[in-house]
């Protein structure tokens, strides 16, 4: 019996676009202007949500501080 060597196809070095998943050269992260616009909208939404969360934490902290130290104690 003879052994047959399998020929494996070599995959060209590449990456995939973060947005659409297309194969792109390894030095790029996004494939097109359209995907760049989508990525910019995603990043803007993430910044906005992060800022909203920080504001919410600050408001909750201020309310907690006011209740705890200014008016939350029992009266005698």
C-alpha positions as protocol buffer text, in pm:
chain_id: "A"
residue {
  index: 1
  type: UNK
  ca { x: 0 y: 0 z: 0 }
}
residue {
  index: 2
  type: UNK
  ca { x: 124 y: 341 z: -86 }
}
residue {
  index: 3
  type: UNK
  ca { x: 61 y: 645 z: 124 }
}
residue {
  index: 4
  type: UNK
  ca { x: -82 y: 942 z: -52 }
}
residue {
  index: 5
  type: UNK
  ca { x: 31 y: 1277 z: 70 }
}
residue {
  index: 6
  type: UNK
  ca { x: -249 y: 1520 z: 112 }
}
residue {
  index: 7
  type: UNK
  ca { x: -198 y: 1858 z: -42 }
}
residue {
  index: 8
  type: UNK
  ca { x: -317 y: 2120 z: 198 }
}
residue {
  index: 9
  type: UNK
  ca { x: -428 y: 2450 z: 55 }
}
residue {
  index: 10
  type: UNK
  ca { x: -228 y: 2735 z: 201 }
}
residue {
  index: 11
  type: UNK
  ca { x: -445 y: 3017 z: 325 }
}
residue {
  index: 12
  type: UNK
  ca { x: -311 y: 3360 z: 239 }
}
residue {
  index: 13
  type: UNK
  ca { x: -225 y: 3573 z: 543 }
}
residue {
  index: 14
  type: UNK
  ca { x: -528 y: 3791 z: 615 }
}
residue {
  index: 15
  type: UNK
  ca { x: -760 y: 3938 z: 875 }
}
residue {
  index: 16
  type: UNK
  ca { x: -1133 y: 3985 z: 882 }
}
residue {
  index: 17
  type: UNK
  ca { x: -1318 y: 4315 z: 884 }
}
residue {
  index: 18
  type: UNK
  ca { x: -1452 y: 4398 z: 1230 }
}
residue {
  index: 19
  type: UNK
  ca { x: -1787 y: 4500 z: 1087 }
}
residue {
  index: 20
  type: UNK
  ca { x: -1878 y: 4276 z: 793 }
}
residue {
  index: 21
  type: UNK
  ca { x: -1630 y: 3988 z: 832 }
}
residue {
  index: 22
  type: UNK
  ca { x: -1478 y: 4004 z: 483 }
}
residue {
  index: 23
  type: UNK
  ca { x: -1120 y: 3891 z: 438 }
}
residue {
  index: 24
  type: UNK
  ca { x: -883 y: 4189 z: 418 }
}
residue {
  index: 25
  type: UNK
  ca { x: -505 y: 4241 z: 414 }
}
residue {
  index: 26
  type: UNK
  ca { x: -335 y: 4194 z: 753 }
}
residue {
  index: 27
  type: UNK
  ca { x: -237 y: 4563 z: 779 }
}
residue {
  index: 28
  type: UNK
  ca { x: -600 y: 4687 z: 769 }
}
residue {
  index: 29
  type: UNK
  ca { x: -873 y: 4653 z: 1031 }
}
residue {
  index: 30
  type: UNK
  ca { x: -1177 y: 4771 z: 834 }
}
residue {
  index: 31
  type: UNK
  ca { x: -1247 y: 4697 z: 469 }
}
residue {
  index: 32
  type: UNK
  ca { x: -1433 y: 4999 z: 333 }
}
residue {
  index: 33
  type: UNK
  ca { x: -1557 y: 5352 z: 395 }
}
residue {
  index: 34
  type: UNK
  ca { x: -1905 y: 5217 z: 470 }
}
residue {
  index: 35
  type: UNK
  ca { x: -1768 y: 4989 z: 742 }
}
residue {
  index: 36
  type: UNK
  ca { x: -1561 y: 5280 z: 881 }
}
residue {
  index: 37
  type: UNK
  ca { x: -1880 y: 5485 z: 915 }
}
residue {
  index: 38
  type: UNK
  ca { x: -2055 y: 5196 z: 1092 }
}
residue {
  index: 39
  type: UNK
  ca { x: -1755 y: 5159 z: 1326 }
}
residue {
  index: 40
  type: UNK
  ca { x: -1760 y: 5534 z: 1403 }
}
residue {
  index: 41
  type: UNK
  ca { x: -2131 y: 5514 z: 1492 }
}
residue {
  index: 42
  type: UNK
  ca { x: -2068 y: 5214 z: 1718 }
}
residue {
  index: 43
  type: UNK
  ca { x: -1783 y: 5393 z: 1898 }
}
residue {
  index: 44
  type: UNK
  ca { x: -1992 y: 5710 z: 1941 }
}
residue {
  index: 45
  type: UNK
  ca { x: -2278 y: 5503 z: 2088 }
}
residue {
  index: 46
  type: UNK
  ca { x: -2038 y: 5330 z: 2328 }
}
residue {
  index: 47
  type: UNK
  ca { x: -1892 y: 5666 z: 2443 }
}
residue {
  index: 48
  type: UNK
  ca { x: -2242 y: 5804 z: 2496 }
}
residue {
  index: 49
  type: UNK
  ca { x: -2350 y: 5499 z: 2698 }
}
residue {
  index: 50
  type: UNK
  ca { x: -2032 y: 5513 z: 2908 }
}
residue {
  index: 51
  type: UNK
  ca { x: -2096 y: 5880 z: 2986 }
}
residue {
  index: 52
  type: UNK
  ca { x: -2460 y: 5811 z: 3076 }
}
residue {
  index: 53
  type: UNK
  ca { x: -2352 y: 5531 z: 3310 }
}
residue {
  index: 54
  type: UNK
  ca { x: -2094 y: 5754 z: 3482 }
}
residue {
  index: 55
  type: UNK
  ca { x: -2356 y: 6026 z: 3532 }
}
residue {
  index: 56
  type: UNK
  ca { x: -2600 y: 5770 z: 3672 }
}
residue {
  index: 57
  type: UNK
  ca { x: -2339 y: 5640 z: 3918 }
}
residue {
  index: 58
  type: UNK
  ca { x: -2262 y: 5996 z: 4029 }
}
residue {
  index: 59
  type: UNK
  ca { x: -2633 y: 6075 z: 4082 }
}
residue {
  index: 60
  type: UNK
  ca { x: -2685 y: 5754 z: 4279 }
}
residue {
  index: 61
  type: UNK
  ca { x: -2380 y: 5831 z: 4493 }
}
residue {
  index: 62
  type: UNK
  ca { x: -2504 y: 6185 z: 4566 }
}
residue {
  index: 63
  type: UNK
  ca { x: -2852 y: 6060 z: 4657 }
}
residue {
  index: 64
  type: UNK
  ca { x: -2705 y: 5790 z: 4880 }
}
residue {
  index: 65
  type: UNK
  ca { x: -2476 y: 6044 z: 5049 }
}
residue {
  index: 66
  type: UNK
  ca { x: -2767 y: 6285 z: 5107 }
}
residue {
  index: 67
  type: UNK
  ca { x: -2990 y: 6014 z: 5253 }
}
residue {
  index: 68
  type: UNK
  ca { x: -2718 y: 5870 z: 5472 }
}
residue {
  index: 69
  type: UNK
  ca { x: -2566 y: 6187 z: 5617 }
}
residue {
  index: 70
  type: UNK
  ca { x: -2816 y: 6470 z: 5579 }
}
residue {
  index: 71
  type: UNK
  ca { x: -3162 y: 6341 z: 5642 }
}
residue {
  index: 72
  type: UNK
  ca { x: -3173 y: 5971 z: 5689 }
}
residue {
  index: 73
  type: UNK
  ca { x: -3104 y: 5947 z: 6062 }
}
residue {
  index: 74
  type: UNK
  ca { x: -3382 y: 5884 z: 6316 }
}
residue {
  index: 75
  type: UNK
  ca { x: -3506 y: 6183 z: 6518 }
}
residue {
  index: 76
  type: UNK
  ca { x: -3520 y: 6171 z: 6897 }
}
